[in-house]
Amino acid sequence: MIAALAKANNIPVLVCCESYKFTDKVQLSSGSSNQQARGKDLINICHRTPIIPNYEEINLHLSNILYDVTHSGYITALVTELGMLPCTSVPVVLRRQEDKNTL
């Protein structure tokens, strides 16, 4: 949502990541094969009073996914150990990594 809002307001979105995290897999929903963290971590922040103290009593189930899937159209550039790259360069980086692995 933040990246979409930034794009709508012409604010550049830079993502810092290492190229080994690039993948050619398509994830249709971030919850399908995503790792889950503890849901209560979303409401217990820095040992303060929980935002929703009775979330279990009101039958609220918290889903705390560890990875986010952001559409590449919202990202201005990727900042990697290879330099600053446009999102369209990810397939090229993946091909080069694959070529190195086959040698």
Secondary structure, 3 states (H helix, E strand, C coil): CHHHHHHHCCCCCEEECCHHHCCCCCCCCCCCCCCEECHHHHCCCCCCCCCCCCCCCCCCCCCEECCCCCCHHHCCEEEECCEEECHHHHHHHHHHHHHHHHC
